């Protein structure tokens, strides 16, 4: 089993969407040779374009030097086959569905040694369930980054029922090495932040749906009251499909408790494909 950060010679990030691209950037910037994999090659290309833009902005703001930008980009490699995803640590940020995540880890396990550690960026699903059926499930843990991953410092490090203590400790150390703030949480639906935040989104939709105020007014008030982003702007940033999937997963995990009932407004947007910033339209137009 790998035990120290220096044992990790390469990180593979699977899923090059909203979160995967940001996580790959953080990984490469922290000095790890980093593979970025997605089933859609165009997502990998778009992810690398986004990383370049983020790094350009950081150079403009004087946060990093042009040399740092180039070194980070050089450590980043696109990857188009699961069989090429060979790494000491794999971080997955793919679709929020247990069978899909488990299938990917199982496939990756065939091409990697038993020492490879698997981390899931799931927002709400059981790390224990994702690990079930994978050879050596004690090497699976959660690494829950926040959006945008290259800017947000908090990372929930999640230990499932079978996660080895040494794996949790190593994930914690990797997060620190990435310049982020790890917080250890036990496996529970939505962990901490997403479970508490559910009510931010759901109550805002409830207010809008009942006609008290429209989304733009609600957001303006929330932001004036000190929240960094209004609930609707935040759902559009996260992606309405992802946010909706997370709510559904908590709703089911808590035996359909009414407090976690998914919002009809968001369901309608998902149905129409208005997923937020990533599609140019959600609660707002972009
Ligand atoms: P996204 O929809 O932007 O990107 C997901 C990517 O995964 C897509 O490019 C898709 O082609 C790819 N993909 C799907 N199945 C795959 C497979 N089997 N192998 C390789 N690639 C595959 O989703 P997003 O928002 O990046 O979310 C990814 C994960 O991160 C989810 O588990 C989500 O709950 C979690 N998360 C999302 C946050 C957010 O604000 N969007 C915040 C924190 C966690």
py3Dmol code that shows the C-alpha trace and the ligand (Angstrom):
import py3Dmol

protein = """\
ATOM      1  CA  UNK A   1       0.000   0.000   0.000  1.00  0.00           C
ATOM      2  CA  UNK A   2       1.263   3.503  -0.796  1.00  0.00           C
ATOM      3  CA  UNK A   3       1.791   5.444   2.392  1.00  0.00           C
ATOM      4  CA  UNK A   4       3.411   8.766   1.575  1.00  0.00           C
ATOM      5  CA  UNK A   5       2.732  11.537  -0.932  1.00  0.00           C
ATOM      6  CA  UNK A   6       6.090  10.901  -2.603  1.00  0.00           C
ATOM      7  CA  UNK A   7       4.967   7.310  -3.353  1.00  0.00           C
ATOM      8  CA  UNK A   8       2.429   8.784  -5.782  1.00  0.00           C
ATOM      9  CA  UNK A   9       4.298   9.179  -9.063  1.00  0.00           C
ATOM     10  CA  UNK A  10       1.226   9.959 -11.154  1.00  0.00           C
ATOM     11  CA  UNK A  11      -2.421  10.907 -10.639  1.00  0.00           C
ATOM     12  CA  UNK A  12      -5.185   9.993 -13.093  1.00  0.00           C
ATOM     13  CA  UNK A  13      -8.316  12.140 -13.051  1.00  0.00           C
ATOM     14  CA  UNK A  14     -11.290  10.404 -14.661  1.00  0.00           C
ATOM     15  CA  UNK A  15     -14.081  12.623 -15.945  1.00  0.00           C
ATOM     16  CA  UNK A  16     -13.066  15.912 -17.533  1.00  0.00           C
ATOM     17  CA  UNK A  17     -16.237  17.894 -16.854  1.00  0.00           C
ATOM     18  CA  UNK A  18     -16.881  20.746 -14.436  1.00  0.00           C
ATOM     19  CA  UNK A  19     -14.996  19.095 -11.577  1.00  0.00           C
ATOM     20  CA  UNK A  20     -12.492  16.793 -13.269  1.00  0.00           C
ATOM     21  CA  UNK A  21     -10.776  19.559 -15.212  1.00  0.00           C
ATOM     22  CA  UNK A  22     -10.394  21.672 -12.059  1.00  0.00           C
ATOM     23  CA  UNK A  23      -9.074  18.725 -10.048  1.00  0.00           C
ATOM     24  CA  UNK A  24      -6.572  17.873 -12.798  1.00  0.00           C
ATOM     25  CA  UNK A  25      -5.371  21.480 -12.718  1.00  0.00           C
ATOM     26  CA  UNK A  26      -4.892  21.344  -8.947  1.00  0.00           C
ATOM     27  CA  UNK A  27      -3.061  18.027  -9.228  1.00  0.00           C
ATOM     28  CA  UNK A  28      -0.689  19.198 -11.979  1.00  0.00           C
ATOM     29  CA  UNK A  29      -0.074  22.515 -10.221  1.00  0.00           C
ATOM     30  CA  UNK A  30       0.889  20.583  -7.069  1.00  0.00           C
ATOM     31  CA  UNK A  31       3.639  18.827  -9.055  1.00  0.00           C
ATOM     32  CA  UNK A  32       1.990  15.502  -9.902  1.00  0.00           C
ATOM     33  CA  UNK A  33       2.255  14.218 -13.485  1.00  0.00           C
ATOM     34  CA  UNK A  34      -1.481  14.091 -14.214  1.00  0.00           C
ATOM     35  CA  UNK A  35      -3.584  12.174 -16.729  1.00  0.00           C
ATOM     36  CA  UNK A  36      -6.983  13.572 -17.671  1.00  0.00           C
ATOM     37  CA  UNK A  37      -9.369  10.907 -18.957  1.00  0.00           C
ATOM     38  CA  UNK A  38     -12.945  11.036 -20.212  1.00  0.00           C
ATOM     39  CA  UNK A  39     -15.107   8.734 -22.315  1.00  0.00           C
ATOM     40  CA  UNK A  40     -15.690  11.758 -24.546  1.00  0.00           C
ATOM     41  CA  UNK A  41     -12.386  12.914 -26.083  1.00  0.00           C
ATOM     42  CA  UNK A  42     -13.935  16.358 -26.708  1.00  0.00           C
ATOM     43  CA  UNK A  43     -14.448  16.730 -22.940  1.00  0.00           C
ATOM     44  CA  UNK A  44     -10.722  16.175 -22.370  1.00  0.00           C
ATOM     45  CA  UNK A  45      -9.873  18.804 -24.999  1.00  0.00           C
ATOM     46  CA  UNK A  46     -12.390  21.271 -23.516  1.00  0.00           C
ATOM     47  CA  UNK A  47     -11.051  20.549 -20.015  1.00  0.00           C
ATOM     48  CA  UNK A  48      -7.508  21.377 -21.072  1.00  0.00           C
ATOM     49  CA  UNK A  49      -8.705  24.616 -22.738  1.00  0.00           C
ATOM     50  CA  UNK A  50     -10.438  25.549 -19.491  1.00  0.00           C
ATOM     51  CA  UNK A  51      -7.318  24.769 -17.439  1.00  0.00           C
ATOM     52  CA  UNK A  52      -5.217  26.935 -19.749  1.00  0.00           C
ATOM     53  CA  UNK A  53      -7.714  29.802 -19.335  1.00  0.00           C
ATOM     54  CA  UNK A  54      -7.647  29.449 -15.541  1.00  0.00           C
ATOM     55  CA  UNK A  55      -3.849  29.475 -15.549  1.00  0.00           C
ATOM     56  CA  UNK A  56      -3.734  32.501 -17.881  1.00  0.00           C
ATOM     57  CA  UNK A  57      -6.000  34.350 -15.474  1.00  0.00           C
ATOM     58  CA  UNK A  58      -3.757  33.399 -12.537  1.00  0.00           C
ATOM     59  CA  UNK A  59      -0.720  34.742 -14.419  1.00  0.00           C
ATOM     60  CA  UNK A  60      -2.559  37.996 -15.251  1.00  0.00           C
ATOM     61  CA  UNK A  61      -3.406  38.435 -11.579  1.00  0.00           C
ATOM     62  CA  UNK A  62       0.211  37.782 -10.602  1.00  0.00           C
ATOM     63  CA  UNK A  63      -0.725  34.687  -8.565  1.00  0.00           C
ATOM     64  CA  UNK A  64       1.617  32.414 -10.530  1.00  0.00           C
ATOM     65  CA  UNK A  65       4.497  33.036 -12.918  1.00  0.00           C
ATOM     66  CA  UNK A  66       4.380  32.227 -16.667  1.00  0.00           C
ATOM     67  CA  UNK A  67       6.962  29.489 -15.915  1.00  0.00           C
ATOM     68  CA  UNK A  68       4.602  27.934 -13.343  1.00  0.00           C
ATOM     69  CA  UNK A  69       1.828  27.939 -15.932  1.00  0.00           C
ATOM     70  CA  UNK A  70       4.001  26.154 -18.497  1.00  0.00           C
ATOM     71  CA  UNK A  71       5.271  23.619 -15.950  1.00  0.00           C
ATOM     72  CA  UNK A  72       1.693  22.838 -14.864  1.00  0.00           C
ATOM     73  CA  UNK A  73       0.553  22.378 -18.468  1.00  0.00           C
ATOM     74  CA  UNK A  74       3.510  20.107 -19.185  1.00  0.00           C
ATOM     75  CA  UNK A  75       2.603  17.849 -16.285  1.00  0.00           C
ATOM     76  CA  UNK A  76      -0.885  17.413 -17.759  1.00  0.00           C
ATOM     77  CA  UNK A  77      -1.510  14.645 -20.323  1.00  0.00           C
ATOM     78  CA  UNK A  78      -4.769  13.816 -22.095  1.00  0.00           C
ATOM     79  CA  UNK A  79      -5.782  10.168 -21.843  1.00  0.00           C
ATOM     80  CA  UNK A  80      -8.357   8.440 -24.054  1.00  0.00           C
ATOM     81  CA  UNK A  81      -8.323   4.805 -22.950  1.00  0.00           C
ATOM     82  CA  UNK A  82      -9.097   3.333 -19.541  1.00  0.00           C
ATOM     83  CA  UNK A  83      -6.216   0.924 -20.121  1.00  0.00           C
ATOM     84  CA  UNK A  84      -3.829   3.914 -20.275  1.00  0.00           C
ATOM     85  CA  UNK A  85      -5.013   5.329 -16.938  1.00  0.00           C
ATOM     86  CA  UNK A  86      -2.125   4.035 -14.869  1.00  0.00           C
ATOM     87  CA  UNK A  87      -1.457   5.889 -11.650  1.00  0.00           C
ATOM     88  CA  UNK A  88      -0.723   5.642  -7.953  1.00  0.00           C
ATOM     89  CA  UNK A  89      -3.878   7.614  -7.240  1.00  0.00           C
ATOM     90  CA  UNK A  90      -7.017   7.732  -9.377  1.00  0.00           C
ATOM     91  CA  UNK A  91      -9.573  10.448  -8.673  1.00  0.00           C
ATOM     92  CA  UNK A  92     -12.908   9.972 -10.387  1.00  0.00           C
ATOM     93  CA  UNK A  93     -15.281  12.838 -11.162  1.00  0.00           C
ATOM     94  CA  UNK A  94     -17.741  11.134 -13.512  1.00  0.00           C
ATOM     95  CA  UNK A  95     -21.522  10.906 -13.509  1.00  0.00           C
ATOM     96  CA  UNK A  96     -23.175  10.687 -10.051  1.00  0.00           C
ATOM     97  CA  UNK A  97     -24.316   7.042 -10.294  1.00  0.00           C
ATOM     98  CA  UNK A  98     -22.965   4.238  -8.119  1.00  0.00           C
ATOM     99  CA  UNK A  99     -22.947   1.467 -10.775  1.00  0.00           C
ATOM    100  CA  UNK A 100     -21.091   3.684 -13.275  1.00  0.00           C
ATOM    101  CA  UNK A 101     -18.474   4.714 -10.715  1.00  0.00           C
ATOM    102  CA  UNK A 102     -18.015   1.130  -9.486  1.00  0.00           C
ATOM    103  CA  UNK A 103     -17.718  -0.167 -13.055  1.00  0.00           C
ATOM    104  CA  UNK A 104     -15.019   2.400 -13.849  1.00  0.00           C
ATOM    105  CA  UNK A 105     -13.013   1.560 -10.690  1.00  0.00           C
ATOM    106  CA  UNK A 106     -13.333  -2.171 -11.412  1.00  0.00           C
ATOM    107  CA  UNK A 107     -12.066  -1.662 -14.946  1.00  0.00           C
ATOM    108  CA  UNK A 108      -9.224   0.568 -13.756  1.00  0.00           C
ATOM    109  CA  UNK A 109      -8.281  -2.055 -11.165  1.00  0.00           C
ATOM    110  CA  UNK A 110      -7.511  -4.454 -14.020  1.00  0.00           C
ATOM    111  CA  UNK A 111      -4.845  -2.120 -15.427  1.00  0.00           C
ATOM    112  CA  UNK A 112      -3.314  -0.939 -12.161  1.00  0.00           C
ATOM    113  CA  UNK A 113      -1.455  -2.672  -9.356  1.00  0.00           C
ATOM    114  CA  UNK A 114      -3.256  -3.527  -6.117  1.00  0.00           C
ATOM    115  CA  UNK A 115      -1.428  -0.607  -4.498  1.00  0.00           C
ATOM    116  CA  UNK A 116      -3.270   2.019  -6.585  1.00  0.00           C
ATOM    117  CA  UNK A 117      -5.596   4.131  -4.451  1.00  0.00           C
ATOM    118  CA  UNK A 118      -9.031   5.080  -5.740  1.00  0.00           C
ATOM    119  CA  UNK A 119     -10.722   8.298  -4.645  1.00  0.00           C
ATOM    120  CA  UNK A 120     -14.226   9.317  -5.595  1.00  0.00           C
ATOM    121  CA  UNK A 121     -15.318  12.942  -5.853  1.00  0.00           C
ATOM    122  CA  UNK A 122     -18.944  11.931  -5.299  1.00  0.00           C
ATOM    123  CA  UNK A 123     -21.095  14.662  -3.729  1.00  0.00           C
ATOM    124  CA  UNK A 124     -23.602  12.425  -2.060  1.00  0.00           C
ATOM    125  CA  UNK A 125     -23.210   8.726  -2.767  1.00  0.00           C
ATOM    126  CA  UNK A 126     -21.966   6.087  -0.360  1.00  0.00           C
ATOM    127  CA  UNK A 127     -18.213   5.615  -0.663  1.00  0.00           C
ATOM    128  CA  UNK A 128     -18.712   2.179   0.911  1.00  0.00           C
ATOM    129  CA  UNK A 129     -21.187   1.199  -1.827  1.00  0.00           C
ATOM    130  CA  UNK A 130     -18.930   2.518  -4.605  1.00  0.00           C
ATOM    131  CA  UNK A 131     -16.038   0.442  -3.178  1.00  0.00           C
ATOM    132  CA  UNK A 132     -18.077  -2.764  -2.945  1.00  0.00           C
ATOM    133  CA  UNK A 133     -17.046  -5.348  -5.490  1.00  0.00           C
ATOM    134  CA  UNK A 134     -13.684  -3.742  -6.251  1.00  0.00           C
ATOM    135  CA  UNK A 135     -10.666  -5.879  -5.385  1.00  0.00           C
ATOM    136  CA  UNK A 136      -9.146  -4.463  -2.176  1.00  0.00           C
ATOM    137  CA  UNK A 137     -11.965  -2.046  -1.255  1.00  0.00           C
ATOM    138  CA  UNK A 138      -9.836  -0.798   1.643  1.00  0.00           C
ATOM    139  CA  UNK A 139      -7.982   1.370  -0.899  1.00  0.00           C
ATOM    140  CA  UNK A 140     -11.116   3.339  -1.856  1.00  0.00           C
ATOM    141  CA  UNK A 141     -11.906   6.662  -0.186  1.00  0.00           C
ATOM    142  CA  UNK A 142     -13.641   9.942  -0.924  1.00  0.00           C
ATOM    143  CA  UNK A 143     -11.988  13.176  -1.969  1.00  0.00           C
ATOM    144  CA  UNK A 144     -14.814  15.663  -2.307  1.00  0.00           C
ATOM    145  CA  UNK A 145     -13.637  18.898  -3.897  1.00  0.00           C
ATOM    146  CA  UNK A 146     -15.852  21.960  -4.203  1.00  0.00           C
ATOM    147  CA  UNK A 147     -16.682  23.949  -7.305  1.00  0.00           C
ATOM    148  CA  UNK A 148     -14.624  25.617  -8.762  1.00  0.00           C
ATOM    149  CA  UNK A 149     -12.020  23.076  -7.676  1.00  0.00           C
ATOM    150  CA  UNK A 150      -9.028  25.249  -8.577  1.00  0.00           C
ATOM    151  CA  UNK A 151     -10.245  28.036  -6.265  1.00  0.00           C
ATOM    152  CA  UNK A 152     -12.178  26.446  -3.415  1.00  0.00           C
ATOM    153  CA  UNK A 153      -9.906  25.323  -0.613  1.00  0.00           C
ATOM    154  CA  UNK A 154     -12.114  22.869   1.279  1.00  0.00           C
ATOM    155  CA  UNK A 155     -11.923  19.156   0.474  1.00  0.00           C
ATOM    156  CA  UNK A 156     -13.954  16.576   2.410  1.00  0.00           C
ATOM    157  CA  UNK A 157     -11.826  13.432   2.823  1.00  0.00           C
ATOM    158  CA  UNK A 158     -14.290  10.602   3.286  1.00  0.00           C
ATOM    159  CA  UNK A 159     -13.610   7.229   4.825  1.00  0.00           C
ATOM    160  CA  UNK A 160     -15.992   4.435   3.913  1.00  0.00           C
ATOM    161  CA  UNK A 161     -16.693   1.456   6.164  1.00  0.00           C
ATOM    162  CA  UNK A 162     -13.748  -0.438   4.671  1.00  0.00           C
ATOM    163  CA  UNK A 163     -11.316   2.379   3.911  1.00  0.00           C
ATOM    164  CA  UNK A 164      -7.912   1.648   5.483  1.00  0.00           C
ATOM    165  CA  UNK A 165      -6.751   4.232   7.999  1.00  0.00           C
ATOM    166  CA  UNK A 166      -3.508   4.584   6.006  1.00  0.00           C
ATOM    167  CA  UNK A 167      -5.514   5.432   2.867  1.00  0.00           C
ATOM    168  CA  UNK A 168      -7.518   8.127   4.651  1.00  0.00           C
ATOM    169  CA  UNK A 169      -4.279   9.559   6.019  1.00  0.00           C
ATOM    170  CA  UNK A 170      -2.639   9.542   2.603  1.00  0.00           C
ATOM    171  CA  UNK A 171      -5.621  11.247   0.934  1.00  0.00           C
ATOM    172  CA  UNK A 172      -5.536  13.834   3.713  1.00  0.00           C
ATOM    173  CA  UNK A 173      -1.814  14.425   3.085  1.00  0.00           C
ATOM    174  CA  UNK A 174      -2.332  14.674  -0.697  1.00  0.00           C
ATOM    175  CA  UNK A 175      -4.994  17.349  -0.174  1.00  0.00           C
ATOM    176  CA  UNK A 176      -2.599  19.295   2.044  1.00  0.00           C
ATOM    177  CA  UNK A 177       0.150  18.886  -0.555  1.00  0.00           C
ATOM    178  CA  UNK A 178      -2.272  20.397  -3.092  1.00  0.00           C
ATOM    179  CA  UNK A 179      -2.499  23.478  -0.877  1.00  0.00           C
ATOM    180  CA  UNK A 180      -6.082  22.730   0.145  1.00  0.00           C
ATOM    181  CA  UNK A 181      -7.758  22.263   3.511  1.00  0.00           C
ATOM    182  CA  UNK A 182      -8.830  18.682   4.174  1.00  0.00           C
ATOM    183  CA  UNK A 183     -11.608  17.860   6.625  1.00  0.00           C
ATOM    184  CA  UNK A 184     -12.132  14.237   7.533  1.00  0.00           C
ATOM    185  CA  UNK A 185     -15.731  13.025   7.450  1.00  0.00           C
ATOM    186  CA  UNK A 186     -17.296   9.613   7.841  1.00  0.00           C
ATOM    187  CA  UNK A 187     -19.324   8.159   5.002  1.00  0.00           C
ATOM    188  CA  UNK A 188     -22.877   9.525   5.254  1.00  0.00           C
ATOM    189  CA  UNK A 189     -25.347  10.683   2.577  1.00  0.00           C
ATOM    190  CA  UNK A 190     -24.176  14.071   1.286  1.00  0.00           C
ATOM    191  CA  UNK A 191     -21.370  14.071   3.901  1.00  0.00           C
ATOM    192  CA  UNK A 192     -21.612  17.436   5.668  1.00  0.00           C
ATOM    193  CA  UNK A 193     -21.584  20.392   3.297  1.00  0.00           C
ATOM    194  CA  UNK A 194     -23.944  19.035   0.640  1.00  0.00           C
ATOM    195  CA  UNK A 195     -26.401  17.787   3.240  1.00  0.00           C
ATOM    196  CA  UNK A 196     -26.642  21.162   4.963  1.00  0.00           C
ATOM    197  CA  UNK A 197     -26.596  23.069   1.666  1.00  0.00           C
ATOM    198  CA  UNK A 198     -29.517  21.028   0.258  1.00  0.00           C
ATOM    199  CA  UNK A 199     -31.911  23.247   2.191  1.00  0.00           C
ATOM    200  CA  UNK A 200     -30.360  26.384   0.714  1.00  0.00           C
ATOM    201  CA  UNK A 201     -31.324  25.209  -2.781  1.00  0.00           C
ATOM    202  CA  UNK A 202     -34.634  23.551  -1.940  1.00  0.00           C
ATOM    203  CA  UNK A 203     -36.007  26.412   0.145  1.00  0.00           C
ATOM    204  CA  UNK A 204     -35.022  28.977  -2.491  1.00  0.00           C
ATOM    205  CA  UNK A 205     -36.904  26.963  -5.138  1.00  0.00           C
ATOM    206  CA  UNK A 206     -39.876  26.601  -2.787  1.00  0.00           C
ATOM    207  CA  UNK A 207     -40.013  30.391  -2.344  1.00  0.00           C
ATOM    208  CA  UNK A 208     -39.803  30.990  -6.103  1.00  0.00           C
ATOM    209  CA  UNK A 209     -42.349  28.257  -6.915  1.00  0.00           C
ATOM    210  CA  UNK A 210     -44.851  29.707  -4.442  1.00  0.00           C
ATOM    211  CA  UNK A 211     -44.584  33.087  -6.184  1.00  0.00           C
ATOM    212  CA  UNK A 212     -43.142  35.044  -3.248  1.00  0.00           C
ATOM    213  CA  UNK A 213     -40.217  36.334  -5.342  1.00  0.00           C
ATOM    214  CA  UNK A 214     -38.454  35.353  -8.530  1.00  0.00           C
ATOM    215  CA  UNK A 215     -35.015  33.698  -8.614  1.00  0.00           C
ATOM    216  CA  UNK A 216     -33.093  36.883  -9.465  1.00  0.00           C
ATOM    217  CA  UNK A 217     -34.625  38.750  -6.515  1.00  0.00           C
ATOM    218  CA  UNK A 218     -34.004  35.845  -4.126  1.00  0.00           C
ATOM    219  CA  UNK A 219     -30.378  35.599  -5.272  1.00  0.00           C
ATOM    220  CA  UNK A 220     -29.829  39.348  -4.955  1.00  0.00           C
ATOM    221  CA  UNK A 221     -31.118  39.285  -1.381  1.00  0.00           C
ATOM    222  CA  UNK A 222     -29.068  36.232  -0.402  1.00  0.00           C
ATOM    223  CA  UNK A 223     -25.923  37.814  -1.828  1.00  0.00           C
ATOM    224  CA  UNK A 224     -26.688  41.107  -0.047  1.00  0.00           C
ATOM    225  CA  UNK A 225     -27.100  39.112   3.150  1.00  0.00           C
ATOM    226  CA  UNK A 226     -23.545  37.803   2.814  1.00  0.00           C
ATOM    227  CA  UNK A 227     -23.840  34.516   0.897  1.00  0.00           C
ATOM    228  CA  UNK A 228     -21.094  34.360  -1.736  1.00  0.00           C
ATOM    229  CA  UNK A 229     -23.573  33.176  -4.395  1.00  0.00           C
ATOM    230  CA  UNK A 230     -27.345  33.115  -4.540  1.00  0.00           C
ATOM    231  CA  UNK A 231     -28.963  29.666  -4.583  1.00  0.00           C
ATOM    232  CA  UNK A 232     -30.024  29.784  -8.255  1.00  0.00           C
ATOM    233  CA  UNK A 233     -26.690  31.111  -9.529  1.00  0.00           C
ATOM    234  CA  UNK A 234     -24.965  28.390  -7.518  1.00  0.00           C
ATOM    235  CA  UNK A 235     -27.193  25.624  -8.910  1.00  0.00           C
ATOM    236  CA  UNK A 236     -26.393  26.866 -12.433  1.00  0.00           C
ATOM    237  CA  UNK A 237     -22.675  26.825 -11.620  1.00  0.00           C
ATOM    238  CA  UNK A 238     -22.819  23.311 -10.176  1.00  0.00           C
ATOM    239  CA  UNK A 239     -24.947  22.034 -13.063  1.00  0.00           C
ATOM    240  CA  UNK A 240     -28.655  21.400 -12.585  1.00  0.00           C
ATOM    241  CA  UNK A 241     -28.293  17.748 -13.606  1.00  0.00           C
ATOM    242  CA  UNK A 242     -25.600  17.186 -10.980  1.00  0.00           C
ATOM    243  CA  UNK A 243     -27.396  19.196  -8.276  1.00  0.00           C
ATOM    244  CA  UNK A 244     -30.665  17.385  -8.997  1.00  0.00           C
ATOM    245  CA  UNK A 245     -28.940  13.969  -8.900  1.00  0.00           C
ATOM    246  CA  UNK A 246     -27.433  14.852  -5.514  1.00  0.00           C
ATOM    247  CA  UNK A 247     -30.825  15.875  -4.099  1.00  0.00           C
ATOM    248  CA  UNK A 248     -32.415  12.684  -5.417  1.00  0.00           C
ATOM    249  CA  UNK A 249     -29.666  10.616  -3.872  1.00  0.00           C
ATOM    250  CA  UNK A 250     -30.164  12.252  -0.440  1.00  0.00           C
ATOM    251  CA  UNK A 251     -33.952  11.945  -0.775  1.00  0.00           C
ATOM    252  CA  UNK A 252     -33.627   8.192  -1.354  1.00  0.00           C
ATOM    253  CA  UNK A 253     -30.923   7.769   1.303  1.00  0.00           C
ATOM    254  CA  UNK A 254     -33.210   9.391   3.889  1.00  0.00           C
ATOM    255  CA  UNK A 255     -36.260   7.247   2.990  1.00  0.00           C
ATOM    256  CA  UNK A 256     -37.879   9.999   0.915  1.00  0.00           C
ATOM    257  CA  UNK A 257     -37.942  12.437   3.821  1.00  0.00           C
ATOM    258  CA  UNK A 258     -40.000  15.469   2.651  1.00  0.00           C
ATOM    259  CA  UNK A 259     -37.178  17.807   3.672  1.00  0.00           C
ATOM    260  CA  UNK A 260     -35.060  16.425   0.826  1.00  0.00           C
ATOM    261  CA  UNK A 261     -37.818  16.252  -1.835  1.00  0.00           C
ATOM    262  CA  UNK A 262     -36.256  17.354  -5.173  1.00  0.00           C
ATOM    263  CA  UNK A 263     -37.494  20.664  -6.595  1.00  0.00           C
ATOM    264  CA  UNK A 264     -39.951  20.476  -9.518  1.00  0.00           C
ATOM    265  CA  UNK A 265     -38.447  23.670 -10.979  1.00  0.00           C
ATOM    266  CA  UNK A 266     -35.055  22.039 -11.258  1.00  0.00           C
ATOM    267  CA  UNK A 267     -36.516  18.784 -12.598  1.00  0.00           C
ATOM    268  CA  UNK A 268     -38.140  20.772 -15.423  1.00  0.00           C
ATOM    269  CA  UNK A 269     -34.819  22.439 -16.309  1.00  0.00           C
ATOM    270  CA  UNK A 270     -33.027  19.086 -16.378  1.00  0.00           C
ATOM    271  CA  UNK A 271     -35.784  17.667 -18.584  1.00  0.00           C
ATOM    272  CA  UNK A 272     -35.261  20.525 -21.067  1.00  0.00           C
ATOM    273  CA  UNK A 273     -31.475  20.192 -20.968  1.00  0.00           C
ATOM    274  CA  UNK A 274     -31.071  23.615 -19.355  1.00  0.00           C
ATOM    275  CA  UNK A 275     -28.245  22.474 -17.119  1.00  0.00           C
ATOM    276  CA  UNK A 276     -26.792  25.874 -16.221  1.00  0.00           C
ATOM    277  CA  UNK A 277     -23.539  27.502 -17.219  1.00  0.00           C
ATOM    278  CA  UNK A 278     -22.266  24.429 -19.027  1.00  0.00           C
ATOM    279  CA  UNK A 279     -25.160  24.552 -21.532  1.00  0.00           C
ATOM    280  CA  UNK A 280     -25.537  28.348 -21.606  1.00  0.00           C
ATOM    281  CA  UNK A 281     -28.958  28.277 -19.927  1.00  0.00           C
ATOM    282  CA  UNK A 282     -30.380  27.209 -16.593  1.00  0.00           C
ATOM    283  CA  UNK A 283     -32.237  29.400 -14.123  1.00  0.00           C
ATOM    284  CA  UNK A 284     -30.373  32.218 -15.951  1.00  0.00           C
ATOM    285  CA  UNK A 285     -29.088  32.712 -19.507  1.00  0.00           C
ATOM    286  CA  UNK A 286     -25.294  32.922 -20.075  1.00  0.00           C
TER     287      UNK A 286
END
"""
ligand_1 = """\
44
LIG
P -19.979 16.826 -15.504
O -21.256 16.334 -16.081
O -19.573 18.233 -15.724
O -18.758 15.904 -16.020
C -18.764 14.512 -15.934
C -17.835 13.956 -17.008
O -17.680 12.549 -16.799
C -18.381 14.138 -18.432
O -17.426 14.811 -19.221
C -18.611 12.700 -18.932
O -18.331 12.529 -20.305
C -17.630 11.921 -18.071
N -17.958 10.514 -17.895
C -19.176 9.966 -17.677
N -19.044 8.637 -17.511
C -17.717 8.343 -17.630
C -16.960 7.150 -17.524
N -17.524 5.968 -17.294
N -15.614 7.233 -17.659
C -15.011 8.428 -17.896
N -15.688 9.605 -18.015
C -17.022 9.546 -17.863
O -20.057 16.475 -13.960
P -19.327 17.221 -12.725
O -20.157 18.367 -12.323
O -17.902 17.412 -13.039
O -19.513 16.109 -11.588
C -18.699 14.949 -11.556
C -18.736 14.340 -10.169
O -18.283 15.317 -9.219
C -20.122 13.889 -9.693
O -19.961 12.751 -8.899
C -20.590 15.078 -8.866
O -21.540 14.719 -7.910
C -19.281 15.507 -8.225
N -19.214 16.909 -7.793
C -19.762 17.902 -8.566
C -19.678 19.224 -8.143
C -20.232 20.341 -8.968
O -20.357 21.478 -8.444
N -20.585 20.123 -10.235
C -19.041 19.592 -6.862
C -18.417 18.482 -6.179
C -18.556 17.191 -6.619
"""
view = py3Dmol.view(width=600, height=400)
view.addModel(protein, "pdb")
view.setStyle({"model": 0}, {"cartoon": {"style": "trace"}})
view.addModel(ligand_1, "xyz")
view.setStyle({"model": 1}, {"stick": {}})
view.zoomTo()
view.show()
